[in-house]
Amino acid sequence: MSDKRSPRTICFSCCNPSVWSPNLLCFGLKTRHFCKCMIYRLLLMRCSTIQMFNQVLRFQALIQYRTRSFAVQAKNTLQGRNIYDGCCQLDIQFSNLSELQVNYNNERSRDFTNPSLPTEQRGKSSVPGYGDTSGLYALHPSGARAVTFTQMNNAAAIAAAFDGGLPPGISGVNDRCTILVSNLNPDKFDEDKLFNLFSMYGNIVRIKFLHNKPDHALIEMEDGFQAELAVHFLKGALLFGKKLEVNYSKYSNITPAPDAHEYGGSSLNRFNRNAVKNYRHCCAPTKMIHISTLPQEITEDELVSHLDEHGTIMNTKIFEANGKKQALVLFETEEQAAEALVCKHASDIDGYTIRISFSQSQNI
């Protein structure tokens, strides 16, 4: 028998509200960071709006999907399933609401199709049992990692950049933030050059070279999704004559120490501003680099002179966008372009700190 109620909205409830926090569910809906099994992934994929509330012993949420088929798939697959073995049984039913109305994008509700909605002034949470909404909520019940409002904003940027999906090859389930990079050329790489490369894929917290293995380094990213992007796109990349080996580290973070370089507060972290654009431009190293924040009067000869020590430049183009000078530079190989990015990102031209990223453009 077909269900005549709302074709796109389900009412999701769980008998153990202590394992759900509003921030957790909002964050998971965007980044899939805690979606470690098919239950979570089916529930959270392709959601457009969400409104959360709770009763005394239950956590509940209304979730509206983009299409009826996604809602039907979630209900049919997950109804009666347990989140954990023997407990936290899910109850999923179609909602009587014809349309889910969301007025605020905050810790209790979110419209992923309308990121411009206002946020309520935060005070004490109106959701009993969750305390002050300005605090941190554990990403896992063990409390191993916390979700902040900054991370939630980052999650919204991910959803906007990838239109609610994920790039091919990216699972979105990784929660490990620290990367181990090996087979580096120790004579060519330092912490700042590693920062220039890995900051293409997320904000860097700190970097540390291993004393007993000078061709190894640990890089702590801001979150697991950014770490997954870096591992996916840089594994096997060729730089300074060596193929990088990029894997997740067994360490959850890098302990602050004199030999660990701090980048958490760096203005050069790319994802503090324009995060949507930067996520959208994530890719493996290419022959083409994009350069921004250039001097208004720069010439192609000056630009080539600044970069040609890193390889053969095949073509260049200087153009203006939004009143600012930018450029595309095509190298002969991906390795040459990557070397230019590693060595010249954040370098100075006539008092301007230039920004370099890989470009997915095929030609100039």
N, C-alpha and C positions, 0 to 999 in steps of 0.2 A: 504494500500500500504506500502510495506516495505521500509525503508529508506536505501539507498545504500551508504550513507556517513559513516564517522568514526563510528565503532561499539561501541567504548568505551568512546569517548570524547564528552562532551557537552559544549556549550557556555552559561554561566549563566550571566545574567545582571539584574541590578536593577536601576530604574529611580531616586533613591535618594541616591547618593554616600555618603552622610553625615552619614548614619547609618552603613556604612561598612568601616573598615580600613583594610589594608593588614594584620596587626598583628592580628586583630580580627578574620579574616577568617582563617588564618593559625592556630591560636590557637584553634579555634573552631573545625577545621577539625581533630585535634589530640585528644582533651580532651572532646569534646561535652559539655563544661561548659555552653555555652549559648544556647544549643539546647533545648529550653523549649517547643517546639511544634513539631509535626510530620513534618512540613515543613523543619525545620532545620535538623532534624535527617535523613530524607530521602535524603536530599541534601548532607550531609556531611559523611554519612557512606560509607565505602569501597572505599574511594578515594585513588588513588595511587600517582598522581602528580597534581600539580596546578600551573597555571601561571596567575598573576593578572595584570590588567591595567585599565585605565579609560579614558573616553572621558570627554567633558566639563560637561555634565549633567548626566552621567551614570557611574556606577561602573560595571566593567565586569571581569569575570574570566573564564579561560578555565580549566575544571576539567576532568581529565581522571580517569575512574574507572577500577577496576581489570577485570571486565567482562562486556560484552554487556548488560546482564540482569540488572545489577545495574544501568547502564546509562539509559536504557529504563524505568526502574521503576522511577528514579528521574525525567525524562522528562515528562512522562505521568501523574505522580501524581502532579507535582508542576507547570507545565506550566500555567501561568495566575493567579496563586494564589497570595494573598497579604500577606506580612510578618506581617503587622499591619492592623487593620481594616480600609479599605478604602484607603490605601496608600501603597507605596513600592511594586508595582506589579512586579512579577518575569517574565522574558522572558527567556525561556530555549529552546535551539535548538541544534541539533547535529552539531558538528563542521566539517568543511571540512578537517581538519588536520588528517592525517592517524596515526600520533604518536606525542604526546606532548613531546617536547624536553626541559628539564630543566637542566641548567648548574650550578645553585647555590641554596643552601638551605638558604634562608634568608627571609626578611619580604615581598618579592614580589613573590617569587616562592619557591616551595619545591617538592622534590622527596622523598616520604615516603618509597620507596623501596631501596633508596640509601642514608643512613644518612651520608656517608663519603664525599659527595660533598662539595666543598669549599663555604665559604661565601664571598660576596663582601665586600670590605672595606666600612664601613658606613660613609656617609657624609650627605648631604642634600638629602631628598627623591626625587626620580625622578617621584613620583606620585603626581601631583599637588593637593593641598588642604590638604595634610596630614602632612606637616611640616617636622621637623627634625626627622628622623627615630630612633634617639637615645632616643627619648622621650617616654612617656607612652601613650597608647591608651586605652580608656575606654572599659571595657568588655561589658557594657550596655550603651545605649545612655544617660542614666542619669549620667554616670560617677561615679557610685557607687564603681566600682572596676577597677583597672588598670591591664593591661597585660604588663609584662616586657619581655626582651629578655631571662632572666633566666627562666621565666615561659614557654616561647616557647620551650626552650631546654628541659624542663621537659615534655612538651606535646609530643615532639618527642620521649622521652624515654618511655612514656606510650604506644604510638603506636607500638614501637619496641617490648616492653615486651609482649603485648597481641596480636601481629600480626594483628594490625588494628582493632581488636574487643575489647570486654570488658569481664571481668570475669562474670560468671553466678550470677545474682542478683544485679549487678552493673549497674545503669542506665547511669552514666556519665553526668547527667544533673544538679547535685547539685552545687550550687554556694555559699553555706553557709560554712564558714571556721571554725566556732567556735562550739565546742562540749560541751555539758553538761553531765558530768558523775556523777551518784548518786549511793547510796547504797554501797559506799566505806567503808572499814574498817579503820576508822580514826586513829586507834592505829598502823596500819601497813603501811599505805600509806603516802608518802610525795611527793613533786613536782618531785624529781629526779626519784622516782620509777614510777610515772605516765609517765614521759618522756621516761623511758626505755621501757615501754609497748607500748605507742602510737607511738613512733618513728619507730616502725615496719612498719607503714603504710604511713609515710610521715614526712616531716620536721616540727618540732615544733617551733612556734614563741614565745609563752609564755604560762604559766600555773598559775592559781590562784585558791586557795581554798576559799570557801565562809565562811565568819566569822560566820554568823548566822546558817549555815548548814554545820558542819564539815565533813559530809559524802558526800558533793557535791564539785565538782571542774569544772572549765572552762578550756578548752584546745583549744588554737587557732592553727590551722594547716596552712601550707603555702598556700594551695588552697583548693577549694571545692571538687575536685576529691579525694585528700588524706583524707579529712574529711569523705567522703562517704565510702572509704575503711575501715576506723577505725570504723565507726558506724556499718557497715555491718558485719565485722568480730569479733568485740568485744562485741556486744550486747548480754547480757546473759552469758558472760564468768564468770566462777567461780574463785574467787581469795580470799584467806585468809578467807574462809568460807562464803563468800557473793557473790551473783550473781549481776554482774555489770548491771546497767541501763545506756545505752549510747544513747543519742539523740542529735539532732541539737539544739543549743542554739538560743534564740530569739535575742541575741546580735551578731552583725556582726564581732566584734573583742573585744579583751581585752584591755582596756585602760592601757597604761604603768603606773605603780604605785609601791611604795615600797613593797607592798605585792604581786605583780605579778612577778614571776620569769621569767627572759628573757632567751630564748634558741635560738633566731634567728641566732646568730653568733657562736653557739656551733659546735665544730669539731666532736661531737658525733652524730649530725644529719646524718642519714644514706643515704639520697638521694642527697647529694651534689656531691658524686662520685658513680659510679656504679649504677646509678638510674635504668637502665634497669633490672639488676639482682635483685635489691631489690623489684621492682614492681612485678617481676615474682614470687618472693617468698612470696608475701603477702597471708596469709591464716588465718583461725581461729586458736586459740591455739591448739596445738597437744601435744602428749606425748613425742615427740622427739624434742630435741633442737640441733641446729648446733652451734658450737663454733669455732671461728677463731682468728687469732693473738695470738696463743699460743706459749709459749717458745719451742724452738727446742728440748730440752731434757726432756720435761714433760713426766711423766709416768701416766698410768691409775689410779694407787693408789692415786697420787697427785691430779688428776682431780676429782676423786670421793670424796676425802677429802674436796675439795673446794666446792662441791655442795650437799653433802648428807644430810646436815641439812634441806634441803627443801623437802625431800621425799625419797621414796624407789627407788633406781636406779636399773633397771632391766638389763641393758647392756650398754657397752661403746665401742667405737672404735676410736682410734687415727690413723690418716692417713696424708699423705702429698699430697698437691695439689699446683702446680706451685711453688714448693720449700718452701712452708709454711705449718707448722703444723696446722691441724684442727681436729675436733672431732665431733662425734655424740654421744649423751647421751639419753638413753631411760628411762623415768620415768614410774612409775606405773599408774599415772593419768595425765590428761591434767592440772589439777589445780597445781599439784606439779611442772610440767615443767614450767608453767606460773610463778609460784613463783620464781623459779630459775632464769628465764629470768629477772623478775622485780628487783630482789635483786642483781644479780651478773653480769648483763650486764654492761660493762665499769669498772668492778672491776679489781684488779691487781693480777697477778701471776708472781712472780719473775721479776718484772719490766715491764711486758707486760700488756697492757690494752686490755682485751679480749672483743670480740664482740659475742653476743648471739642472735640468731633468732630462730623462730619455723621452724622445718623441715617438709616437706611433705613426706619424706621417710617413707615407711611402716615398714621396718625392717632394722637391721644392718647386 
